[in-house]
Amino acid sequence: MNLLLQQLVNGLFIGSVYGLFAVGYTLVFGVLDILNLAHPAVFTLGGLTALWLVESAGLTIFQAFPIAVLVAGLLGLLLDRVAFAPLRHRADTYFSGLISSIAMAIMFESVALGVFGATPCASRQIPLRCISGDLPASR
């Protein structure tokens, strides 16, 4: 019964993440007419920032969450200023914006990979040294 409850919670969580991505795509495309494919990369960097604040800076999740949202918002502003604002007055903004957002997504993902590493961790409380590669992926 405990495993079933955990899987239900996992399903609700991943479904809400997918819903958040869909709402983000819909909102940006509906308002700006630009398909922002860097949205998941910004979301990932915000989540990794929250993880770093909890594990390394010793903040609680309630303190780290607003800071991570602020960091993700600042990344969104950077994305707009660097990738989308120069293209707004061009004739072919759909395709140019799409390519520009893909490029920014690759750069954001490269920053996340460089800062946090690529070691997967499976534990209840993930230490930051596991993310940087000092510990094995499973215990």
C-alpha positions in Angstrom: 0.0 0.0 0.0 2.9 2.4 0.8 4.4 1.8 -2.6 1.1 2.5 -4.4 0.7 5.8 -2.4 4.2 6.8 -3.3 3.6 6.1 -7.0 0.4 8.1 -6.9 2.3 11.0 -5.4 5.1 10.6 -8.0 2.5 10.6 -10.8 0.9 13.7 -9.5 4.2 15.5 -9.2 5.5 14.6 -12.7 2.1 15.5 -14.1 2.2 18.9 -12.5 5.6 19.5 -13.9 4.4 18.6 -17.4 1.4 20.9 -16.8 3.7 23.7 -15.8 5.8 23.3 -19.0 2.6 23.3 -21.1 1.2 26.4 -19.4 4.6 28.1 -19.9 4.7 27.3 -23.6 1.1 28.3 -24.0 1.5 31.6 -22.2 4.7 32.6 -24.0 3.5 31.6 -27.4 0.0 33.1 -26.9 1.3 36.5 -25.7 4.6 36.9 -27.6 4.0 34.6 -30.6 7.5 33.1 -29.9 8.0 29.4 -29.2 10.4 29.4 -26.3 12.2 26.1 -26.3 14.5 27.3 -23.5 11.7 27.1 -20.9 12.6 23.7 -19.5 16.3 24.8 -19.2 15.3 27.8 -17.2 13.1 25.6 -15.0 16.0 23.2 -14.5 18.4 25.9 -13.5 15.9 27.2 -11.0 15.4 23.8 -9.5 19.2 23.2 -9.3 19.6 26.6 -7.7 17.0 25.7 -5.0 18.8 22.4 -4.4 22.2 24.1 -4.1 20.7 26.7 -1.6 19.2 23.9 0.5 22.2 21.6 0.5 25.2 24.0 0.5 23.9 27.3 1.9 21.9 25.6 4.6 18.6 27.3 3.8 15.2 25.7 4.3 13.2 24.9 1.2 10.8 27.7 2.1 13.7 30.2 2.0 15.4 28.7 -1.1 12.2 28.6 -3.2 11.7 32.3 -3.6 15.3 32.8 -4.3 15.3 30.1 -7.0 12.1 31.7 -8.5 13.9 35.0 -8.6 17.0 33.4 -10.3 14.7 31.7 -12.9 13.0 35.0 -13.5 16.3 36.8 -14.0 17.3 34.0 -16.4 14.0 34.6 -18.3 14.8 38.3 -18.5 18.3 37.5 -19.8 16.8 35.1 -22.3 14.4 37.8 -23.5 17.1 40.5 -23.8 19.7 38.3 -25.5 17.6 35.9 -27.6 14.3 37.5 -28.4 14.5 41.4 -28.2 16.9 41.7 -31.1 14.6 39.7 -33.3 11.2 41.4 -32.6 11.4 43.8 -35.5 12.5 41.3 -38.1 10.3 39.9 -40.8 10.9 36.2 -40.0 10.6 36.2 -36.2 9.1 32.8 -35.8 11.9 30.8 -37.2 14.6 33.1 -35.9 13.2 33.1 -32.4 12.9 29.3 -32.5 16.6 28.9 -33.4 17.6 31.5 -30.9 15.7 29.8 -28.1 17.3 26.4 -29.0 20.7 28.0 -28.8 20.0 29.6 -25.4 18.6 26.3 -24.1 21.8 24.6 -25.1 23.8 27.3 -23.3 21.7 27.1 -20.1 22.0 23.3 -20.1 25.8 23.5 -20.6 26.0 25.9 -17.6 24.0 23.5 -15.5 26.2 20.6 -16.6 29.3 22.5 -15.9 28.3 23.7 -12.5 26.4 20.7 -11.1 27.9 17.8 -13.1 26.2 14.9 -14.7 26.2 12.3 -12.0 22.7 11.0 -11.3 21.8 10.6 -7.6 19.1 8.4 -6.2 18.5 9.1 -2.5 16.0 10.7 -0.2 18.3 13.6 0.6 20.7 14.4 -2.3 24.0 15.9 -1.1 25.6 18.4 -3.4 28.8 16.5 -3.5 26.8 13.6 -5.1 25.8 16.0 -7.9 29.3 17.2 -8.4 30.5 13.6 -8.8 32.3 12.8 -5.5 29.9 10.1 -4.4 28.5 7.1 -6.3 25.1 7.4 -7.8 23.4 4.8 -5.5 24.1 3.6 -2.1 
